Amino acid sequence: MRVVVVGAGVYGAAVAAALARQGATVTVVDAGAPGAGTSGASFSWVNSRDKRPSVYHDLNVAGMAAHRRLADEVPLSGWYHGGGALTWGDGVSERVEALRESGYAAELLTRAEAVELEPGLDPDRLPGDGIGFFPDEGWVEPVRLVGHLLSRDVEVVAGDAVTGLEVGGDAVRGVRLASGTHLSADAVVNCAGPRAGEVAAMAGLALPMRNLPCVLVYTSPVAVPLARVVHAPDVHFRPEGDGRVLLHSGEIDRTEQVEGLLRDAASYYPGMRAARVESVRRGERPIPGDGLPVLGRVTGLRGYFFAVSHSGVTLCLHAGELVADEVLGKDRDDALAAFRFERFER
Ligand SMILES: Cc1cc2nc3c(=O)[nH]c(=O)nc-3n(C[C@H](O)[C@H](O)[C@H](O)COP(=O)(O)OP(=O)(O)OC[C@H]3O[C@@H](n4cnc5c(N)ncnc54)[C@H](O)[C@@H]3O)c2cc1C
């Protein structure tokens, strides 16, 4: 079976790797460089903390497990970082309680216990107790993950955009590229992230997207012992390699007050007073119209598949495997029913 995957972000790479593992001949085409789209500018926290409805929560929980599995299987899989995540503020105790009841690993810590995990935090900025800790959460270096997934048995065409879809009867036959190249295929998987709507339109499919622009702030290397994802009420932190810290907040996408965000960050981690803003990256969250993933086959166009969502870093390995199975003719209706493209056509 010949499959063309459009897009070499985390989704395209995960779908391609799962297909190649099962013997398909796979070409991944990316308009730019692999991992250089949204996946290269993501907070990439692996979690299912606030995912609703329950079918979406379950998909994310399975995504978390898939990351831990792959990291266990691959020696020196340096892209995956466990260590859990910490948070505090309004509603945390209730959320911990609800998550525990659903079987999600969640605990409430005292200030002393939290500072033991994160000794760089200023204890005076923490409540005495009620600090949420989620031991199974983690974060990923998405570009390293893409590199691993594309390293075996997958042909990658970079720097050439898919500009058209070739259809014969009611079935996909191949794609055309900006360079003029034609690639024939038995199946095409749309993994174009924020551009999925435009790529779907080439197939005559109307996929509504409500992408959101966002801003990530990368500090200079700084000697703070940040070891995990931390969500303070107004700043989110995670390590970013070589001592850099990645900062984000609910507000920053709108305000772009990057120096203010760094000041807020240093009020929690005093060691960060020595940091400066080294770079700012702008990304675009790929969000299908109703906020839920679009996964799997399209009824009415044989050989056309989607793998598009927000939270794609968490979901890519598990959802990518489900989509690949379906491409190869294994019915995954049970797992993908809630995420079909056809819900937008009703
Ligand atoms: C600021 C921010 C924070 C986030 N935080 C999290 C988080 O904490 N946890 C989480 O799980 N998720 C998070 N996400 C979401 C997650 O990053 C995305 O869901 C995921 O990266 C999407 O991956 P993708 O492969 O679908 O898209 P992309 O990585 O964008 O890949 C799509 C690729 O398709 C290519 N392409 C587009 N059009 C064409 C074409 N016509 N021909 C060929 N190639 C084409 C692009 O060049 C691109 O490389 C965040 C996103 C952002 C922006």
The ligand as a Gaussian input file, in Angstrom:
#p B3LYP/6-31G(d) Opt

LIG

0 1
 C        1.637000      27.690000      22.023000
 C        1.117000      26.288000      21.886000
 C        1.063000      25.493000      23.024000
 C        0.614000      24.180000      22.911000
 N        0.655000      23.409000      24.017000
 C        0.347000      22.101000      23.912000
 C        0.516000      21.260000      25.045000
 O        0.928000      21.713000      26.111000
 N        0.220000      19.944000      24.900000
 C       -0.226000      19.421000      23.713000
 O       -0.465000      18.209000      23.643000
 N       -0.390000      20.207000      22.624000
 C       -0.112000      21.528000      22.709000
 N       -0.263000      22.338000      21.632000
 C       -0.839000      21.786000      20.407000
 C        0.150000      20.956000      19.636000
 O        1.393000      21.602000      19.589000
 C       -0.407000      20.729000      18.240000
 O       -1.674000      20.082000      18.322000
 C        0.525000      19.841000      17.417000
 O        1.848000      20.313000      17.415000
 C       -0.008000      19.783000      15.988000
 O        0.850000      18.960000      15.252000
 P        0.550000      18.712000      13.720000
 O        1.494000      17.681000      13.274000
 O       -0.910000      18.477000      13.551000
 O        0.796000      20.146000      13.050000
 P        2.196000      20.870000      12.623000
 O        3.280000      20.608000      13.595000
 O        1.845000      22.297000      12.332000
 O        2.554000      20.122000      11.290000
 C        1.824000      20.334000      10.104000
 C        2.819000      20.377000       8.980000
 O        2.083000      20.423000       7.772000
 C        2.838000      21.154000       6.844000
 N        1.939000      21.597000       5.770000
 C        0.889000      22.452000       5.834000
 N        0.317000      22.577000       4.620000
 C        1.009000      21.774000       3.784000
 C        0.897000      21.473000       2.400000
 N       -0.048000      22.018000       1.615000
 N        1.786000      20.610000       1.855000
 C        2.759000      20.038000       2.623000
 N        2.903000      20.305000       3.929000
 C        2.037000      21.151000       4.498000
 C        3.430000      22.291000       7.651000
 O        4.594000      22.805000       7.017000
 C        3.709000      21.606000       8.979000
 O        5.052000      21.206000       9.125000
 C        0.169000      23.670000      21.673000
 C        0.230000      24.470000      20.539000
 C        0.717000      25.759000      20.640000
 C        0.816000      26.580000      19.395000

